[in-house]
Amino acid sequence: MSKLIVLITNSDFDLGQIASRVKKDITYIDCDTGEWDPELTKCENLLAIIELHPSREKTANNAITDDDKQHNNICFTKVLKECHNYQTVTGVHGISPDKVLAISQFPNVPVTHYSTGRQQFQFITSWFKKLILENSNSEKIKQDFLALFELFNKSPIDKLFIRKRYLLHLFLPLDIDMQALKATENQEGYLNNMRTDLDEPYKSGKYKDGKIDEHYRQKLYDLWFLLKPSEENKERASPEGIKLTPINNPHDDLLKLAGLGNGISEESPIYKFLESLDERKTKAINYLLEPFESSDLKECDGKEINSFHDWYCALASCLRGVEASK
């Protein structure tokens, strides 16, 4: 079967310089002959290069912009469509692939995070020189292509890791807020500041007709969808959440933690806690600091749960357990 490597790489490094010089959205190279812009149907070993930063916008820490990511997704989809008969692997240079691509949308394509600073990938630098020089050794180009293909095929990034990181990042700001609320002397003032931040969407007119902002519960809805991808949970989940592949066979502790064990999900301790934050219900500070103390969620994954921080740590532990059991 014909083989395809898709590289998404910075124009300042190695193979990314090819994309920068050619100034095309996608640069194709036949790695049997070294020919650029070949007829795709005649290639056995094909390289496609997509430039990482096409927008050239300067952002903090040289971060990928939304326009960059959208461009990468469009180009990647186009490559897969044009080369649907190829066995495909993908390498993303120097940055976590989920920041560059919506990789959960491409579950059948191995995606690897690579760097030419790592020993197994250092040969890419010399390979780059062969690809841009005239009269280069086409047999060596093919050998290096096949070696890189096998590396990418054997060491793809774990897509469960992407889901775990997404979920933990969802709840991280609230975890920080609740720890800060516990530590500060002016707890009422800190809580009012949290509520003021949530009031901004109301002032901007984002929420109208008395609609209640589900800012905190929205995070839980994404977790529900990834654990139980029913149509109801899908409708509640965010656009980002439904792009991720649900977790297969989540264990009982994880379901219990998310409020998806026995009983009504909206009556679960975590839902009630997040609901109280969203709806600005009058709740004592002590409840917010230890919302699970008097609930039936006393322990999960071997850990006692009283505070939201306890819940968050248990969630992280459960997700690591799912990852380890793969």
Secondary structure, DSSP 8 states (H G I E B T S, - for coil): --EEEEEEE-TTSTTHHHHHHHT-SEEEEETTT--BS--GGG-SEEEEEEES-TT----GGG---HHHHHHHHHHHHHHHHHTTTSEEEEEEESS-GGGTS-GGG-TTS-EEEE-TTSGGGTHHHHHHHHHHSTT--HHHHHHHHHHHHHHHHHS---HHHHHHHHHHHHHHHHHHHHHHHHH-S-HHHHHHHHHHHHHHHHHTTSS-TT----HHHHHHHHHHHHHS--HHHHHHS-TTGGGS---SS--HHHHHHTT-SSS-GGGSHHHHHHHHHHTT----HHHHHSTTTTSS--EETTEE--SHHHHHHHHHHHHHHHHHT-
